[in-house]
Amino acid sequence: MEDMFRFADEFGPSQIIHIYRPSLALKAIVVVDNTACGAAIGGVRMAADVSVEECIRLARAMTLKNAAAGLPHGGGKSVIFGDPRMATEAKERLIRGFAAGIRNVFDYIPGPDMGTDERCMAWVEEEAGRAVGLPGVIGGIPLDEIGATGFGLAASIDVAREFIGLNLQGARIAVQGFGSVGKHAARFLAVKGAVLVAASDTSGTLADASGLDIAALIALKQAGRSLHDYDKGVKLPADAILDVDCDIWIPAARPDVVRADNVARLRTRLVAEGANIPCTVEAEQALYARGVLVVPDFIANAGGVICAAVEYRGGTQRGAFDYIDERVRANTRAVLEESRRGNTLPRAAALTLAERRLREAMQLKRWHSPPRAQ
Ligand code: NAD
């Protein structure tokens, strides 16, 4: 217990719920971090090596992201222990069991995350009565299919590049994690003239200084294959993506992939955090000291949750894209200007912005307000 409480502060977490159903081999954790702005929205992650600590930190990232984006939602997250590539029937059983377990956690609205997708959200919706990121056929805006987060990431990069005088035409991008976020970010950036010089997935890194064919790689992944199955380019180990000479480096896989011990390997001018908490605090400090601009996760990758919030209120895909474009651009600019003005890390500026909104919302709520003077 003590261990979990070490993460608690004035903002949360408000609840940590463990779900165990031995008959289903189900082990899951839900963290509802802060609900001052409204019911918590946050993804359901499935991976074999998730942890309560990862879940708590990701839930906080959602609180900050939702507050920074000005959404009427708090932050939460859940993790299911398991290999996401398990057989579909087994996965459906596990996800439905998980969803039944959160039926009464009314202040948590689940969405897709690593290892889960729109189809999983349809199962969750049926069992729990709520979910976002649903398939279009049952009223959702399929945020991973349309690339809502990748679209927002490209918009954020388009603003950030002004701060370092980088032209997107011909800019070299490297993407770690060619999944829902990474591949769409590459696709939207290519429309602006950028060139994908390397991408990675769990099979390894694929590199080509003259540019990889993004459409072909997306088709390959859609067919259930890996980047290393591609017949062109140089094949390298997964972590070689850190060494790729590029202008924009996009982490879009797991947390803590850039740390004090490997940050010196990055050869880039801009890091746009597609994944949640991909760089440790020390790594972000080291990059700042080297003059590498980092756009923090909860500013750069808010596209998906903005889309989910629009869906939850019955909005359209067009409306979602407009909202993402406007919000992510405005927030990226506000954070980078504040960082420049105050000579602080972009993350510190982003935190100030989000925490100010959170505190304002908390003042309006009975449970979150500080005790009133008698
Ligand atoms: P995904 O499962 O669709 O894709 C993840 C990709 O990363 C896969 O291609 C996988 O092979 C690859 N990968 C996993 N471990 C890797 C490693 N060690 N090295 C290289 N590649 C690796 O997941 P996603 O939805 O694209 O999410 C990626 C990240 O972005 C996660 O951190 C997630 O929390 C974050 N995120 C996602 C969204 C969204 O809308 N999907 C929104 C905000 C943040």
Boltz pocket constraint, residues with backbone or C-beta under 6 A from the ligand:
constraints:
  - pocket:
      binder: B
      contacts: [[A, 112], [A, 113], [A, 114], [A, 115], [A, 143], [A, 144], [A, 148], [A, 149], [A, 176], [A, 177], [A, 178], [A, 179], [A, 180], [A, 181], [A, 182], [A, 200], [A, 201], [A, 202], [A, 203], [A, 204], [A, 238], [A, 251], [A, 252], [A, 253], [A, 254], [A, 255], [A, 274], [A, 275], [A, 276], [A, 301], [A, 302], [A, 304], [A, 305]]
      max_distance: 6.0
